[in-house]
């Protein structure tokens, strides 16, 4: 299963800027479109990692149930 996200890129004088429609806070820039794409992948990974760490802090010491959540997209 693959989750499909929407990357949006815009040409600017410095190169390209980009963001992910479905993930607020995931944005980047690059001198070339390819660099912006690569940087956007890294930004997604960093945001997800940071969100997981914040979540872990928030539930530390609490009795919770954690499980995988499969996402089915059309």
mmCIF file of the N, C-alpha and C atoms, coordinates in Angstrom:
data_MODEL
# 
_entry.id   MODEL 
# 
loop_
_atom_site.group_PDB 
_atom_site.id 
_atom_site.type_symbol 
_atom_site.label_atom_id 
_atom_site.label_alt_id 
_atom_site.label_comp_id 
_atom_site.label_asym_id 
_atom_site.label_entity_id 
_atom_site.label_seq_id 
_atom_site.pdbx_PDB_ins_code 
_atom_site.Cartn_x 
_atom_site.Cartn_y 
_atom_site.Cartn_z 
_atom_site.occupancy 
_atom_site.B_iso_or_equiv 
_atom_site.pdbx_formal_charge 
_atom_site.auth_seq_id 
_atom_site.auth_comp_id 
_atom_site.auth_asym_id 
_atom_site.auth_atom_id 
_atom_site.pdbx_PDB_model_num 
ATOM 1   N N  . UNK A 1 1  ? 0.840  -1.173 0.000  1.00 0.00 ? 1  UNK A N  1 
ATOM 2   C CA . UNK A 1 1  ? 0.000  0.000  0.000  1.00 0.00 ? 1  UNK A CA 1 
ATOM 3   C C  . UNK A 1 1  ? 0.889  1.241  0.000  1.00 0.00 ? 1  UNK A C  1 
ATOM 4   N N  . UNK A 1 2  ? 0.505  2.195  -0.785 1.00 0.00 ? 2  UNK A N  1 
ATOM 5   C CA . UNK A 1 2  ? 1.228  3.456  -0.852 1.00 0.00 ? 2  UNK A CA 1 
ATOM 6   C C  . UNK A 1 2  ? 0.265  4.589  -0.615 1.00 0.00 ? 2  UNK A C  1 
ATOM 7   N N  . UNK A 1 3  ? 0.627  5.484  0.263  1.00 0.00 ? 3  UNK A N  1 
ATOM 8   C CA . UNK A 1 3  ? -0.158 6.698  0.456  1.00 0.00 ? 3  UNK A CA 1 
ATOM 9   C C  . UNK A 1 3  ? 0.336  7.712  -0.556 1.00 0.00 ? 3  UNK A C  1 
ATOM 10  N N  . UNK A 1 4  ? -0.568 8.308  -1.279 1.00 0.00 ? 4  UNK A N  1 
ATOM 11  C CA . UNK A 1 4  ? -0.190 9.310  -2.268 1.00 0.00 ? 4  UNK A CA 1 
ATOM 12  C C  . UNK A 1 4  ? -0.488 10.700 -1.716 1.00 0.00 ? 4  UNK A C  1 
ATOM 13  N N  . UNK A 1 5  ? 0.540  11.524 -1.653 1.00 0.00 ? 5  UNK A N  1 
ATOM 14  C CA . UNK A 1 5  ? 0.401  12.908 -1.216 1.00 0.00 ? 5  UNK A CA 1 
ATOM 15  C C  . UNK A 1 5  ? 0.574  13.815 -2.425 1.00 0.00 ? 5  UNK A C  1 
ATOM 16  N N  . UNK A 1 6  ? 0.165  15.056 -2.279 1.00 0.00 ? 6  UNK A N  1 
ATOM 17  C CA . UNK A 1 6  ? 0.251  15.996 -3.389 1.00 0.00 ? 6  UNK A CA 1 
ATOM 18  C C  . UNK A 1 6  ? 1.340  17.024 -3.125 1.00 0.00 ? 6  UNK A C  1 
ATOM 19  N N  . UNK A 1 7  ? 2.396  16.974 -3.929 1.00 0.00 ? 7  UNK A N  1 
ATOM 20  C CA . UNK A 1 7  ? 3.469  17.959 -3.842 1.00 0.00 ? 7  UNK A CA 1 
ATOM 21  C C  . UNK A 1 7  ? 3.156  19.097 -4.808 1.00 0.00 ? 7  UNK A C  1 
ATOM 22  N N  . UNK A 1 8  ? 3.347  20.318 -4.338 1.00 0.00 ? 8  UNK A N  1 
ATOM 23  C CA . UNK A 1 8  ? 3.112  21.504 -5.159 1.00 0.00 ? 8  UNK A CA 1 
ATOM 24  C C  . UNK A 1 8  ? 4.424  22.272 -5.240 1.00 0.00 ? 8  UNK A C  1 
ATOM 25  N N  . UNK A 1 9  ? 4.859  22.574 -6.452 1.00 0.00 ? 9  UNK A N  1 
ATOM 26  C CA . UNK A 1 9  ? 6.104  23.312 -6.661 1.00 0.00 ? 9  UNK A CA 1 
ATOM 27  C C  . UNK A 1 9  ? 5.825  24.588 -7.437 1.00 0.00 ? 9  UNK A C  1 
ATOM 28  N N  . UNK A 1 10 ? 6.611  25.609 -7.130 1.00 0.00 ? 10 UNK A N  1 
ATOM 29  C CA . UNK A 1 10 ? 6.499  26.884 -7.838 1.00 0.00 ? 10 UNK A CA 1 
ATOM 30  C C  . UNK A 1 10 ? 7.889  27.391 -8.164 1.00 0.00 ? 10 UNK A C  1 
ATOM 31  N N  . UNK A 1 11 ? 8.054  27.838 -9.397 1.00 0.00 ? 11 UNK A N  1 
ATOM 32  C CA . UNK A 1 11 ? 9.323  28.424 -9.826 1.00 0.00 ? 11 UNK A CA 1 
ATOM 33  C C  . UNK A 1 11 ? 9.404  29.838 -9.274 1.00 0.00 ? 11 UNK A C  1 
ATOM 34  N N  . UNK A 1 12 ? 10.510 30.144 -8.606 1.00 0.00 ? 12 UNK A N  1 
ATOM 35  C CA . UNK A 1 12 ? 10.775 31.479 -8.069 1.00 0.00 ? 12 UNK A CA 1 
ATOM 36  C C  . UNK A 1 12 ? 12.165 31.899 -8.547 1.00 0.00 ? 12 UNK A C  1 
ATOM 37  N N  . UNK A 1 13 ? 12.506 33.172 -8.416 1.00 0.00 ? 13 UNK A N  1 
ATOM 38  C CA . UNK A 1 13 ? 13.824 33.614 -8.909 1.00 0.00 ? 13 UNK A CA 1 
ATOM 39  C C  . UNK A 1 13 ? 15.000 32.809 -8.350 1.00 0.00 ? 13 UNK A C  1 
ATOM 40  N N  . UNK A 1 14 ? 14.892 32.331 -7.119 1.00 0.00 ? 14 UNK A N  1 
ATOM 41  C CA . UNK A 1 14 ? 15.989 31.593 -6.483 1.00 0.00 ? 14 UNK A CA 1 
ATOM 42  C C  . UNK A 1 14 ? 16.019 30.118 -6.854 1.00 0.00 ? 14 UNK A C  1 
ATOM 43  N N  . UNK A 1 15 ? 14.982 29.627 -7.545 1.00 0.00 ? 15 UNK A N  1 
ATOM 44  C CA . UNK A 1 15 ? 14.884 28.208 -7.900 1.00 0.00 ? 15 UNK A CA 1 
ATOM 45  C C  . UNK A 1 15 ? 13.449 27.750 -7.810 1.00 0.00 ? 15 UNK A C  1 
ATOM 46  N N  . UNK A 1 16 ? 13.164 26.836 -6.863 1.00 0.00 ? 16 UNK A N  1 
ATOM 47  C CA . UNK A 1 16 ? 11.823 26.298 -6.675 1.00 0.00 ? 16 UNK A CA 1 
ATOM 48  C C  . UNK A 1 16 ? 11.491 26.239 -5.193 1.00 0.00 ? 16 UNK A C  1 
ATOM 49  N N  . UNK A 1 17 ? 10.228 26.480 -4.880 1.00 0.00 ? 17 UNK A N  1 
ATOM 50  C CA . UNK A 1 17 ? 9.704  26.239 -3.541 1.00 0.00 ? 17 UNK A CA 1 
ATOM 51  C C  . UNK A 1 17 ? 8.657  25.151 -3.666 1.00 0.00 ? 17 UNK A C  1 
ATOM 52  N N  . UNK A 1 18 ? 8.429  24.418 -2.595 1.00 0.00 ? 18 UNK A N  1 
ATOM 53  C CA . UNK A 1 18 ? 7.450  23.349 -2.652 1.00 0.00 ? 18 UNK A CA 1 
ATOM 54  C C  . UNK A 1 18 ? 6.839  23.070 -1.297 1.00 0.00 ? 18 UNK A C  1 
ATOM 55  N N  . UNK A 1 19 ? 5.650  22.484 -1.323 1.00 0.00 ? 19 UNK A N  1 
ATOM 56  C CA . UNK A 1 19 ? 4.985  22.060 -0.101 1.00 0.00 ? 19 UNK A CA 1 
ATOM 57  C C  . UNK A 1 19 ? 4.099  20.868 -0.393 1.00 0.00 ? 19 UNK A C  1 
ATOM 58  N N  . UNK A 1 20 ? 3.600  20.229 0.665  1.00 0.00 ? 20 UNK A N  1 
ATOM 59  C CA . UNK A 1 20 ? 2.691  19.090 0.537  1.00 0.00 ? 20 UNK A CA 1 
ATOM 60  C C  . UNK A 1 20 ? 1.316  19.546 0.992  1.00 0.00 ? 20 UNK A C  1 
ATOM 61  N N  . UNK A 1 21 ? 0.327  19.442 0.100  1.00 0.00 ? 21 UNK A N  1 
ATOM 62  C CA . UNK A 1 21 ? -1.021 19.910 0.412  1.00 0.00 ? 21 UNK A CA 1 
ATOM 63  C C  . UNK A 1 21 ? -1.592 19.279 1.673  1.00 0.00 ? 21 UNK A C  1 
ATOM 64  N N  . UNK A 1 22 ? -1.374 17.988 1.853  1.00 0.00 ? 22 UNK A N  1 
ATOM 65  C CA . UNK A 1 22 ? -2.011 17.248 2.943  1.00 0.00 ? 22 UNK A CA 1 
ATOM 66  C C  . UNK A 1 22 ? -1.270 17.329 4.274  1.00 0.00 ? 22 UNK A C  1 
ATOM 67  N N  . UNK A 1 23 ? -0.070 17.896 4.291  1.00 0.00 ? 23 UNK A N  1 
ATOM 68  C CA . UNK A 1 23 ? 0.729  17.929 5.519  1.00 0.00 ? 23 UNK A CA 1 
ATOM 69  C C  . UNK A 1 23 ? 1.175  19.357 5.831  1.00 0.00 ? 23 UNK A C  1 
ATOM 70  N N  . UNK A 1 24 ? 0.381  20.079 6.594  1.00 0.00 ? 24 UNK A N  1 
ATOM 71  C CA . UNK A 1 24 ? 0.789  21.441 6.947  1.00 0.00 ? 24 UNK A CA 1 
ATOM 72  C C  . UNK A 1 24 ? 2.171  21.445 7.604  1.00 0.00 ? 24 UNK A C  1 
ATOM 73  N N  . UNK A 1 25 ? 2.973  22.406 7.252  1.00 0.00 ? 25 UNK A N  1 
ATOM 74  C CA . UNK A 1 25 ? 4.305  22.525 7.828  1.00 0.00 ? 25 UNK A CA 1 
ATOM 75  C C  . UNK A 1 25 ? 5.392  21.847 7.020  1.00 0.00 ? 25 UNK A C  1 
ATOM 76  N N  . UNK A 1 26 ? 5.013  21.056 6.025  1.00 0.00 ? 26 UNK A N  1 
ATOM 77  C CA . UNK A 1 26 ? 6.007  20.397 5.182  1.00 0.00 ? 26 UNK A CA 1 
ATOM 78  C C  . UNK A 1 26 ? 6.217  21.268 3.947  1.00 0.00 ? 26 UNK A C  1 
ATOM 79  N N  . UNK A 1 27 ? 7.316  22.003 3.950  1.00 0.00 ? 27 UNK A N  1 
ATOM 80  C CA . UNK A 1 27 ? 7.648  22.857 2.810  1.00 0.00 ? 27 UNK A CA 1 
ATOM 81  C C  . UNK A 1 27 ? 9.154  22.945 2.681  1.00 0.00 ? 27 UNK A C  1 
ATOM 82  N N  . UNK A 1 28 ? 9.604  23.374 1.512  1.00 0.00 ? 28 UNK A N  1 
ATOM 83  C CA . UNK A 1 28 ? 11.042 23.387 1.253  1.00 0.00 ? 28 UNK A CA 1 
ATOM 84  C C  . UNK A 1 28 ? 11.353 24.281 0.065  1.00 0.00 ? 28 UNK A C  1 
ATOM 85  N N  . UNK A 1 29 ? 12.621 24.301 -0.277 1.00 0.00 ? 29 UNK A N  1 
ATOM 86  C CA . UNK A 1 29 ? 13.063 25.023 -1.462 1.00 0.00 ? 29 UNK A CA 1 
ATOM 87  C C  . UNK A 1 29 ? 14.284 24.308 -2.031 1.00 0.00 ? 29 UNK A C  1 
ATOM 88  N N  . UNK A 1 30 ? 14.625 24.641 -3.268 1.00 0.00 ? 30 UNK A N  1 
ATOM 89  C CA . UNK A 1 30 ? 15.799 24.064 -3.901 1.00 0.00 ? 30 UNK A CA 1 
ATOM 90  C C  . UNK A 1 30 ? 16.188 24.871 -5.123 1.00 0.00 ? 30 UNK A C  1 
ATOM 91  N N  . UNK A 1 31 ? 17.444 24.790 -5.484 1.00 0.00 ? 31 UNK A N  1 
ATOM 92  C CA . UNK A 1 31 ? 17.934 25.518 -6.650 1.00 0.00 ? 31 UNK A CA 1 
ATOM 93  C C  . UNK A 1 31 ? 17.337 24.957 -7.940 1.00 0.00 ? 31 UNK A C  1 
ATOM 94  N N  . UNK A 1 32 ? 17.065 23.644 -7.945 1.00 0.00 ? 32 UNK A N  1 
ATOM 95  C CA . UNK A 1 32 ? 16.458 22.991 -9.105 1.00 0.00 ? 32 UNK A CA 1 
ATOM 96  C C  . UNK A 1 32 ? 15.197 22.267 -8.646 1.00 0.00 ? 32 UNK A C  1 
ATOM 97  N N  . UNK A 1 33 ? 14.363 21.886 -9.597 1.00 0.00 ? 33 UNK A N  1 
ATOM 98  C CA . UNK A 1 33 ? 13.150 21.141 -9.256 1.00 0.00 ? 33 UNK A CA 1 
ATOM 99  C C  . UNK A 1 33 ? 13.508 19.811 -8.607 1.00 0.00 ? 33 UNK A C  1 
ATOM 100 N N  . UNK A 1 34 ? 14.516 19.134 -9.122 1.00 0.00 ? 34 UNK A N  1 
ATOM 101 C CA . UNK A 1 34 ? 14.933 17.861 -8.542 1.00 0.00 ? 34 UNK A CA 1 
ATOM 102 C C  . UNK A 1 34 ? 15.418 18.029 -7.104 1.00 0.00 ? 34 UNK A C  1 
ATOM 103 N N  . UNK A 1 35 ? 16.180 19.079 -6.850 1.00 0.00 ? 35 UNK A N  1 
ATOM 104 C CA . UNK A 1 35 ? 16.647 19.348 -5.489 1.00 0.00 ? 35 UNK A CA 1 
ATOM 105 C C  . UNK A 1 35 ? 15.470 19.643 -4.569 1.00 0.00 ? 35 UNK A C  1 
ATOM 106 N N  . UNK A 1 36 ? 14.505 20.402 -5.053 1.00 0.00 ? 36 UNK A N  1 
ATOM 107 C CA . UNK A 1 36 ? 13.312 20.701 -4.246 1.00 0.00 ? 36 UNK A CA 1 
ATOM 108 C C  . UNK A 1 36 ? 12.533 19.427 -3.943 1.00 0.00 ? 36 UNK A C  1 
ATOM 109 N N  . UNK A 1 37 ? 12.432 18.517 -4.907 1.00 0.00 ? 37 UNK A N  1 
ATOM 110 C CA . UNK A 1 37 ? 11.750 17.236 -4.674 1.00 0.00 ? 37 UNK A CA 1 
ATOM 111 C C  . UNK A 1 37 ? 12.461 16.428 -3.592 1.00 0.00 ? 37 UNK A C  1 
ATOM 112 N N  . UNK A 1 38 ? 13.771 16.341 -3.707 1.00 0.00 ? 38 UNK A N  1 
ATOM 113 C CA . UNK A 1 38 ? 14.557 15.603 -2.707 1.00 0.00 ? 38 UNK A CA 1 
ATOM 114 C C  . UNK A 1 38 ? 14.401 16.238 -1.327 1.00 0.00 ? 38 UNK A C  1 
ATOM 115 N N  . UNK A 1 39 ? 14.496 17.558 -1.274 1.00 0.00 ? 39 UNK A N  1 
ATOM 116 C CA . UNK A 1 39 ? 14.361 18.267 0.002  1.00 0.00 ? 39 UNK A CA 1 
ATOM 117 C C  . UNK A 1 39 ? 12.969 18.085 0.600  1.00 0.00 ? 39 UNK A C  1 
ATOM 118 N N  . UNK A 1 40 ? 11.948 17.998 -0.258 1.00 0.00 ? 40 UNK A N  1 
ATOM 119 C CA . UNK A 1 40 ? 10.584 17.812 0.234  1.00 0.00 ? 40 UNK A CA 1 
ATOM 120 C C  . UNK A 1 40 ? 10.432 16.429 0.868  1.00 0.00 ? 40 UNK A C  1 
ATOM 121 N N  . UNK A 1 41 ? 11.042 15.417 0.280  1.00 0.00 ? 41 UNK A N  1 
ATOM 122 C CA . UNK A 1 41 ? 11.032 14.079 0.880  1.00 0.00 ? 41 UNK A CA 1 
ATOM 123 C C  . UNK A 1 41 ? 11.649 14.122 2.284  1.00 0.00 ? 41 UNK A C  1 
ATOM 124 N N  . UNK A 1 42 ? 12.780 14.798 2.398  1.00 0.00 ? 42 UNK A N  1 
ATOM 125 C CA . UNK A 1 42 ? 13.448 14.918 3.695  1.00 0.00 ? 42 UNK A CA 1 
ATOM 126 C C  . UNK A 1 42 ? 12.581 15.685 4.683  1.00 0.00 ? 42 UNK A C  1 
ATOM 127 N N  . UNK A 1 43 ? 11.908 16.732 4.216  1.00 0.00 ? 43 UNK A N  1 
ATOM 128 C CA . UNK A 1 43 ? 11.035 17.522 5.092  1.00 0.00 ? 43 UNK A CA 1 
ATOM 129 C C  . UNK A 1 43 ? 9.887  16.670 5.621  1.00 0.00 ? 43 UNK A C  1 
ATOM 130 N N  . UNK A 1 44 ? 9.319  15.812 4.776  1.00 0.00 ? 44 UNK A N  1 
ATOM 131 C CA . UNK A 1 44 ? 8.245  14.914 5.216  1.00 0.00 ? 44 UNK A CA 1 
ATOM 132 C C  . UNK A 1 44 ? 8.761  14.009 6.330  1.00 0.00 ? 44 UNK A C  1 
ATOM 133 N N  . UNK A 1 45 ? 9.920  13.409 6.116  1.00 0.00 ? 45 UNK A N  1 
ATOM 134 C CA . UNK A 1 45 ? 10.498 12.506 7.114  1.00 0.00 ? 45 UNK A CA 1 
ATOM 135 C C  . UNK A 1 45 ? 10.747 13.239 8.438  1.00 0.00 ? 45 UNK A C  1 
ATOM 136 N N  . UNK A 1 46 ? 11.282 14.455 8.363  1.00 0.00 ? 46 UNK A N  1 
ATOM 137 C CA . UNK A 1 46 ? 11.577 15.214 9.578  1.00 0.00 ? 46 UNK A CA 1 
ATOM 138 C C  . UNK A 1 46 ? 10.314 15.603 10.334 1.00 0.00 ? 46 UNK A C  1 
ATOM 139 N N  . UNK A 1 47 ? 9.281  16.021 9.616  1.00 0.00 ? 47 UNK A N  1 
ATOM 140 C CA . UNK A 1 47 ? 8.027  16.399 10.274 1.00 0.00 ? 47 UNK A CA 1 
ATOM 141 C C  . UNK A 1 47 ? 7.381  15.183 10.932 1.00 0.00 ? 47 UNK A C  1 
ATOM 142 N N  . UNK A 1 48 ? 7.355  14.051 10.235 1.00 0.00 ? 48 UNK A N  1 
ATOM 143 C CA . UNK A 1 48 ? 6.783  12.849 10.836 1.00 0.00 ? 48 UNK A CA 1 
ATOM 144 C C  . UNK A 1 48 ? 7.575  12.406 12.067 1.00 0.00 ? 48 UNK A C  1 
ATOM 145 N N  . UNK A 1 49 ? 8.883  12.479 11.979 1.00 0.00 ? 49 UNK A N  1 
ATOM 146 C CA . UNK A 1 49 ? 9.737  12.113 13.118 1.00 0.00 ? 49 UNK A CA 1 
ATOM 147 C C  . UNK A 1 49 ? 9.484  13.039 14.307 1.00 0.00 ? 49 UNK A C  1 
ATOM 148 N N  . UNK A 1 50 ? 9.393  14.336 14.053 1.00 0.00 ? 50 UNK A N  1 
ATOM 149 C CA . UNK A 1 50 ? 9.138  15.304 15.121 1.00 0.00 ? 50 UNK A CA 1 
ATOM 150 C C  . UNK A 1 50 ? 7.759  15.088 15.735 1.00 0.00 ? 50 UNK A C  1 
ATOM 151 N N  . UNK A 1 51 ? 6.763  14.808 14.900 1.00 0.00 ? 51 UNK A N  1 
ATOM 152 C CA . UNK A 1 51 ? 5.412  14.562 15.416 1.00 0.00 ? 51 UNK A CA 1 
ATOM 153 C C  . UNK A 1 51 ? 5.372  13.317 16.284 1.00 0.00 ? 51 UNK A C  1 
ATOM 154 N N  . UNK A 1 52 ? 6.097  12.275 15.869 1.00 0.00 ? 52 UNK A N  1 
ATOM 155 C CA . UNK A 1 52 ? 6.149  11.048 16.680 1.00 0.00 ? 52 UNK A CA 1 
ATOM 156 C C  . UNK A 1 52 ? 6.796  11.325 18.036 1.00 0.00 ? 52 UNK A C  1 
ATOM 157 N N  . UNK A 1 53 ? 7.878  12.083 18.030 1.00 0.00 ? 53 UNK A N  1 
ATOM 158 C CA . UNK A 1 53 ? 8.566  12.400 19.286 1.00 0.00 ? 53 UNK A CA 1 
ATOM 159 C C  . UNK A 1 53 ? 7.655  13.213 20.210 1.00 0.00 ? 53 UNK A C  1 
ATOM 160 N N  . UNK A 1 54 ? 6.953  14.186 19.669 1.00 0.00 ? 54 UNK A N  1 
ATOM 161 C CA . UNK A 1 54 ? 6.023  14.986 20.480 1.00 0.00 ? 54 UNK A CA 1 
ATOM 162 C C  . UNK A 1 54 ? 4.895  14.126 21.034 1.00 0.00 ? 54 UNK A C  1 
ATOM 163 N N  . UNK A 1 55 ? 4.408  13.215 20.216 1.00 0.00 ? 55 UNK A N  1 
ATOM 164 C CA . UNK A 1 55 ? 3.353  12.311 20.658 1.00 0.00 ? 55 UNK A CA 1 
ATOM 165 C C  . UNK A 1 55 ? 3.844  11.419 21.793 1.00 0.00 ? 55 UNK A C  1 
ATOM 166 N N  . UNK A 1 56 ? 5.048  10.872 21.638 1.00 0.00 ? 56 UNK A N  1 
ATOM 167 C CA . UNK A 1 56 ? 5.624  10.017 22.682 1.00 0.00 ? 56 UNK A CA 1 
ATOM 168 C C  . UNK A 1 56 ? 5.745  10.775 24.009 1.00 0.00 ? 56 UNK A C  1 
ATOM 169 N N  . UNK A 1 57 ? 6.176  12.015 23.935 1.00 0.00 ? 57 UNK A N  1 
ATOM 170 C CA . UNK A 1 57 ? 6.273  12.830 25.153 1.00 0.00 ? 57 UNK A CA 1 
ATOM 171 C C  . UNK A 1 57 ? 4.901  13.023 25.778 1.00 0.00 ? 57 UNK A C  1 
ATOM 172 N N  . UNK A 1 58 ? 3.907  13.256 24.939 1.00 0.00 ? 58 UNK A N  1 
ATOM 173 C CA . UNK A 1 58 ? 2.558  13.525 25.426 1.00 0.00 ? 58 UNK A CA 1 
ATOM 174 C C  . UNK A 1 58 ? 1.883  12.336 26.074 1.00 0.00 ? 58 UNK A C  1 
ATOM 175 N N  . UNK A 1 59 ? 2.244  11.119 25.649 1.00 0.00 ? 59 UNK A N  1 
ATOM 176 C CA . UNK A 1 59 ? 1.594  9.925  26.206 1.00 0.00 ? 59 UNK A CA 1 
ATOM 177 C C  . UNK A 1 59 ? 2.479  9.180  27.203 1.00 0.00 ? 59 UNK A C  1 
ATOM 178 N N  . UNK A 1 60 ? 3.653  9.706  27.455 1.00 0.00 ? 60 UNK A N  1 
ATOM 179 C CA . UNK A 1 60 ? 4.597  9.040  28.357 1.00 0.00 ? 60 UNK A CA 1 
ATOM 180 C C  . UNK A 1 60 ? 3.942  8.803  29.715 1.00 0.00 ? 60 UNK A C  1 
ATOM 181 N N  . UNK A 1 61 ? 4.032  7.566  30.184 1.00 0.00 ? 61 UNK A N  1 
ATOM 182 C CA . UNK A 1 61 ? 3.499  7.207  31.487 1.00 0.00 ? 61 UNK A CA 1 
ATOM 183 C C  . UNK A 1 61 ? 2.004  6.910  31.485 1.00 0.00 ? 61 UNK A C  1 
ATOM 184 N N  . UNK A 1 62 ? 1.342  7.065  30.354 1.00 0.00 ? 62 UNK A N  1 
ATOM 185 C CA . UNK A 1 62 ? -0.088 6.796  30.275 1.00 0.00 ? 62 UNK A CA 1 
ATOM 186 C C  . UNK A 1 62 ? -0.317 5.425  29.661 1.00 0.00 ? 62 UNK A C  1 
ATOM 187 N N  . UNK A 1 63 ? -1.429 4.816  30.008 1.00 0.00 ? 63 UNK A N  1 
ATOM 188 C CA . UNK A 1 63 ? -1.792 3.526  29.427 1.00 0.00 ? 63 UNK A CA 1 
ATOM 189 C C  . UNK A 1 63 ? -2.565 3.801  28.145 1.00 0.00 ? 63 UNK A C  1 
ATOM 190 N N  . UNK A 1 64 ? -1.910 3.531  27.031 1.00 0.00 ? 64 UNK A N  1 
ATOM 191 C CA . UNK A 1 64 ? -2.523 3.772  25.732 1.00 0.00 ? 64 UNK A CA 1 
ATOM 192 C C  . UNK A 1 64 ? -2.401 2.529  24.866 1.00 0.00 ? 64 UNK A C  1 
ATOM 193 N N  . UNK A 1 65 ? -3.181 2.485  23.828 1.00 0.00 ? 65 UNK A N  1 
ATOM 194 C CA . UNK A 1 65 ? -3.082 1.419  22.833 1.00 0.00 ? 65 UNK A CA 1 
ATOM 195 C C  . UNK A 1 65 ? -2.510 2.036  21.565 1.00 0.00 ? 65 UNK A C  1 
ATOM 196 N N  . UNK A 1 66 ? -1.411 1.493  21.092 1.00 0.00 ? 66 UNK A N  1 
ATOM 197 C CA . UNK A 1 66 ? -0.797 1.951  19.840 1.00 0.00 ? 66 UNK A CA 1 
ATOM 198 C C  . UNK A 1 66 ? -0.888 0.823  18.837 1.00 0.00 ? 66 UNK A C  1 
ATOM 199 N N  . UNK A 1 67 ? -1.281 1.151  17.620 1.00 0.00 ? 67 UNK A N  1 
ATOM 200 C CA . UNK A 1 67 ? -1.373 0.154  16.564 1.00 0.00 ? 67 UNK A CA 1 
ATOM 201 C C  . UNK A 1 67 ? -1.158 0.807  15.215 1.00 0.00 ? 67 UNK A C  1 
ATOM 202 N N  . UNK A 1 68 ? -0.794 -0.002 14.240 1.00 0.00 ? 68 UNK A N  1 
ATOM 203 C CA . UNK A 1 68 ? -0.648 0.495  12.875 1.00 0.00 ? 68 UNK A CA 1 
ATOM 204 C C  . UNK A 1 68 ? -2.015 0.886  12.334 1.00 0.00 ? 68 UNK A C  1 
ATOM 205 N N  . UNK A 1 69 ? -2.032 1.897  11.502 1.00 0.00 ? 69 UNK A N  1 
ATOM 206 C CA . UNK A 1 69 ? -3.272 2.359  10.901 1.00 0.00 ? 69 UNK A CA 1 
ATOM 207 C C  . UNK A 1 69 ? -3.120 2.327  9.379  1.00 0.00 ? 69 UNK A C  1 
ATOM 208 N N  . UNK A 1 70 ? -3.600 1.256  8.759  1.00 0.00 ? 70 UNK A N  1 
ATOM 209 C CA . UNK A 1 70 ? -3.502 1.177  7.296  1.00 0.00 ? 70 UNK A CA 1 
ATOM 210 C C  . UNK A 1 70 ? -4.412 2.219  6.655  1.00 0.00 ? 70 UNK A C  1 
ATOM 211 N N  . UNK A 1 71 ? -3.926 2.864  5.643  1.00 0.00 ? 71 UNK A N  1 
ATOM 212 C CA . UNK A 1 71 ? -4.684 3.881  4.926  1.00 0.00 ? 71 UNK A CA 1 
ATOM 213 C C  . UNK A 1 71 ? -4.987 3.344  3.530  1.00 0.00 ? 71 UNK A C  1 
ATOM 214 N N  . UNK A 1 72 ? -6.250 3.314  3.186  1.00 0.00 ? 72 UNK A N  1 
ATOM 215 C CA . UNK A 1 72 ? -6.660 2.896  1.849  1.00 0.00 ? 72 UNK A CA 1 
ATOM 216 C C  . UNK A 1 72 ? -7.105 4.124  1.098  1.00 0.00 ? 72 UNK A C  1 
ATOM 217 N N  . UNK A 1 73 ? -6.507 4.336  -0.048 1.00 0.00 ? 73 UNK A N  1 
ATOM 218 C CA . UNK A 1 73 ? -6.865 5.500  -0.838 1.00 0.00 ? 73 UNK A CA 1 
ATOM 219 C C  . UNK A 1 73 ? -7.502 5.046  -2.151 1.00 0.00 ? 73 UNK A C  1 
ATOM 220 N N  . UNK A 1 74 ? -8.324 5.911  -2.666 1.00 0.00 ? 74 UNK A N  1 
ATOM 221 C CA . UNK A 1 74 ? -9.023 5.573  -3.923 1.00 0.00 ? 74 UNK A CA 1 
ATOM 222 C C  . UNK A 1 74 ? -8.126 5.816  -5.111 1.00 0.00 ? 74 UNK A C  1 
# 
